[in-house]
C-alpha cells in the first residue's frame, strides 16, 4: 500500500512527535510531509526519515517562532497534492488535515481540533494578547474556522486520542470518530521498591498546562514539588515559586524513569487532550493527582490509580493533596492500567482500523 504520513510541523518535541515516531515505526518507508523541519533542533534519528517540507521551511525565524505564521499553514497544506497515494494518514493538531488527498483514503489521527482557532478566547486570555490585537485577529480566526471545518469534511475517517477529543470532533466538525489512545512507551518505566517525598510535574512550561496553579498550591502546602521541563513561562513560574519548589529544566529521557518511580505522586494541574506523563507515572507505579477533565478521565482511575480535583483552582488542588493517601495505592494496579496505552497496543488498534477502513473502500466518507 502506497502511504503518506502528514504532520503539522517539526520544530519541537511533544506528544505529537511521540505519535509520529510510532507511525514511522509502523510505516518506515512512508514519506513524511510537514510544513517545516528544523533539522538541527530535532532528534538525530529523524535525519534518516524521508521528510518533505513546504515553502514555509524557508521563512525567516520559523523554526523558533512558528506561531506568528499561523495564517499561512492552511495555504501550505492546501497546496500539497497527495492524491497519488492509496492512503494518507495525517497526525493533526493544526492544519495538516487540509492536504489534497483526492481519491486516496484519508485517515486523520486527531490530537485535537485546532485549539487556537476554535477556542480563540481562551487561547487569547492564556497568551495575554492585547485587546486591540484580539479585535484585529477575530476576522482572520473566522476565516480559519471556515477553512478548517471544510478541510475536516474531506477527511474520510477520524480517530480521536481521547473521549474528550472525540466529543470535540463531533461538536466542532460534526464528524464521528473512534478513540485510539496515543502510544506510551510504558516498558521504559518500572516501579521502585521505595519512593521519596517529592511530588512531580513533567511538562512544557507554557500557559495552558496551568503549572502556575500547581506552584500556588504547593506554596500553600509547603511540600516539595519538583518540576521538570522548560518553556517560555519558566522565568515567571520561578519568580512565583516558594522555597519547596525545584525547577530541573529539561531532563534527559534516560533520567525520567527514576524521577517518576521515586516521586510520591504525579501532579496534573491542567486539562490535557490526553496526557502522556500521567501514564508514564502510573507505569512507574506512582499515583496521579489530576484535574478531573480531558484526557485524565481516560487515563486515571479515580480512587484506584489516583484522585481527581474538580475545580481548576489552587485551593482544590491543596485539598486533594491533603486528603489523598498515596501509600494506599497499589503500584501494580497503576502499572497494569498504564499497560493499556502501550506502544504495541496503539499499533495493533490503528493497524486493525486501517485494515477495516481501507478494505471497505476508499470512498467511504462520513463514518468513523
N, C-alpha and C positions, 0 to 999 in steps of 0.2 A: 504494500500500500504506500503510495506516494504522499507523504505527510509533511506539513509545515507547522512549526511552533511560532507563536506570536507573543511578544512580551512588551510591556509599555516602555520601559527604559532600563538601562543597565549602568547605573552610576552609584548605586548604594546597595548594601546588603540588608535584607529583612526577610520577613515571612514569604513574600512573593518570590524571592530568589531561592528559598528552600524548596518551594513548589517547582520552580523551573529546573532546579538540579535533579529533582526526582523525575520530571518529564524527560529530561535529556538522558537520564539513566534508562528510561523505558524505550526511548526512540533516539539512540545515539547518532544515527545518520541524518536525522531531520535538521534542516536549516532553521535558524532562529532569526526571525525578523523582529527588529526593535527600532525605536525612534533614534536612539543614540547609544553608544557604548564607550565608557571610559576604561580603556584597556589597562592603564596603569593603576587605576583605583579599584579594580575588581580582582577577585582571586585569580591566581596564575593558571589554575586548571581551566578557567574559561577560555584561555587563549587557544586551546585545542578544539573549541567548538566552531561550527560554521555559522558565525554571526554576521548578519546582513543588516546594515543600518540605512536610514533615510537621509535626506538632505539636512535634517536637523542636527546631524552629528557634527556639522561644520559651523554651527552657530557659536558666536563668542560667549565664553563663560558658562556654557550649558551644563558641563559636567558637574560643576559645584553649585550652580544656581539654576536648576531646571524649571522652578515654579513660574518665573516671570514669562516663560514661553508657553504658558497654558493654552492660549487660543490657537496655537499652531499645531498642536498634536492631532486634532481631527483632520487638518489638511494633509498632514504627513501620512497618516494611516489610510485615509480615503484614497490616496494615490497608489497604494500597494495592491497590485493585482495578483492574487494568488489562486486564480481560477484554474490554473493548470494542475493543481494538486487534487488528490482524492479526498483528503481530509485536512482541514485547518483547525488547529487546536490553540485557542487564544487563552492566555493567562492574564486576566484583566482586573485592574482596579481603576484604570484611567480610560483611555480611548482606543486601545488596540483592537477591540472587537469590531472596529469600523472598517477593517480591511475589506477589499472586494474579493469574495470567495467564489462568486459565480455559481456554477453547478456543483462545486465541491461541497461536501458536508462540512458545516462549521459548528464545532462544539466549543462553547465558551465556559471555561472554568473561572467562575466569577468570585473574586475575592471580596468585592463589594461594588454596587452601582457607584459611579463616580462621585466620591464624597463631597468634594468642594463645588460640585455643580448642583446636586440635589439637596444638600444640607448647607447651603451657602451662608445662611445667617449664623449658624453655629460655628462654621469654619471661620467666618469673618470675625466673630467675637473671640474665638480662641487665638487667632493670629493678630488680634488687636488692630485690625485695619481701620484707618481713619474714616469717619462718616462720609466725607467727600468722595473718597476712593470707593467705598461701598456703593454709593449712588451711581458713580460712573460705571462700575462693573456690572450693575444689575441687567442692563440691556444685553451685554455680552453673555452673561450667565444664562439668560433666557434663550439666546440663540444656541448656546452649547447644549442646553437641555433638549431642545428640539432635535438637534443633530444626534445626540446620544440616544434618545428614545428611538429615532428612526433606525439608527445603526443596530440597536438591540432587536428590532423586528426582523432583521435579515439573518440573525443567528438561527441555526436550526434547533440546537438544544443547549439549555443552560444547566450547569452543575454549580451548586452553591457550596460554600465551605462550612456553613453552619445553618441552623434553623433560623437564626436571626437574619442572615443574609438571604436565605430563601424567601422570607417574608418581605424583605426589601425589594427583591427582584419582582415579586408579584405586585407590590404596591407601586413601584417605580416604572416598570416596563410592561406590566400586565402579562407577564410570562410565567409559566410553570417551570419548575426545576426539581432536580433531585439533590440530596445532600450527600456529598462525599467529603469527609473531613480531610484537611491537609495532612501531608506526611510529617511525622515527628520521629527523629532518629532516637527512639527510646532505648535502643541497645547500648548506646554510649553511657547511659546513666544507671547506677545501681545504688540501692540503699546502703547506708553506712551503719555499723553496729551502734554508734552513738552520734549525737549531734551537739552543736553548740547553742548558744542562747540568742544569736542574732536572727533577725527577720531579713528577708531578702527581696530585692526587686532587680530584675534584669530587663533592661528596656532602653530603647532610644529615648533621649530626654527631649521630647517635643510636646507641645501643648495638650493634644487630645489624649495623651497617655495619663494625664492627671497625676503625675508624680508629686506635684505641689500639694495635693490633698493628703498623700501619704506622709510627706515631710511635716505638714502641720499636725497631723495626728500623732506622729512619733515624737514631735517636740512636746506635746502634751503628756504622752505616756512616759517619756524619759527612758525608753527602751532602745536597745541597739538596732539600728536599721542600716543595712549595707545595700548600696545602690550601685549596680554595675551597668555601665553603658555611658554613652556620650550623646551630645546633641546641642542644639542652639539654646536650650533652656538651662544648661548646666550652671552657668555663672549665677543666674537669678536664683536657682534652687540652692546652690551653696550658700548664697547670702541669706536665704530664708532658714537654713538648717541650723539646728542646735548641736550641742557637743556629742550627742549619742548617734549622730548620723554620719556615715562614712561614704564618700564617693570614690569608687575604684577606677572610674573611667572605663575605657574599652578593655574587656578581659579576653585573653586568648581562648579560643574554643576548647583547647585541651585542658584549661583550668576550670571550666564550667561544671563538669560532673561533681567534683569535690565541693565546689561552692554551693551547689544545690543540695547535695547529700548532707552537708553539715549544718544547714540552717534549721531554725526551729519551725518556721513556716514561711511559705512564699506569699507575698502580698501583691494582689492585682487591684489597683485603686481605680482604674478607668474601665470604660466599656470597650471591649475588643470585638472585632469582627469574628475572630476565632481565638487566638492567643496561644502561641506555641510554648512560651516559657512556663505557664502553669502546668502543661502536660509534662514538660521536662522535669519539673519539680516533683510531680507525682511518680514519674518513672524512677526518680531517685528516692522514692519512699516518703516524701515530705508532703504535708497537707498544704492547702491553699486557702487563704482568706481573701475572698474576691467580692467585688461589687457585683451584685446579682442581676446581671443583664448581659446581653450579647452572647458571645461565644462561651463565656464561663458557664452558662446554663447547659451547654452540651458537654463540657469537659470536666466539670467539678460536680461531685455527688454530695449535695448538702448533708452534713452530718456524718458522712462516711469517708470522704477524702478531703473534706474541708468545710468551710462555712461561708455563707453569703451575708453581706451587709446590704441593706435595701435602699438606702439613701446615699447619693454621692456627696457626702459631707465628711469632714474630719471627725465630727462627733460620732457619726455612725460607725466609722472605722475604729475609733477608740473603743467604743462599746463592744464591738466584735472581738477585738484583740483581748480585752479584759475578761470576757466571758468564755472564750474558746480555749479548750484544753487540748493542745496539740499532742500531748502524751497519750490521749485516749484514742488516737487514730492509728489504725493498723497499717504499717508501711507496706505490707503485702497486698492489701486492698488497694492502696494508692498505685502500686506498681501494676497490678492487674488492670486497673482502669486505664492507665496510660497505654497499655499494650493494644487497646482498641484503635489507637491512632498511629500505629507503627507504619513505617515506610512500605513494607510489603503488603499490608492491608490496603493502603491507598492504591498501590499499583494494581492489585488484583481487582479492586472495585472499579477503578477507572478503565482498566482493560476490558472488563466484562461489559461496562456501559458502552464503550466504543464498539465492541463486537455486536452488541444488541442493536445499536442505533444505525451503524453503517450497514449491517446486514439487512435491516428492514427497508433501506432505501435512502439515498442521499437527499432526496427531495422532500423528506418528511419534516415539515415545518410546523411550528406552533405547539409541539408537545414537549414534555420534559426532556 
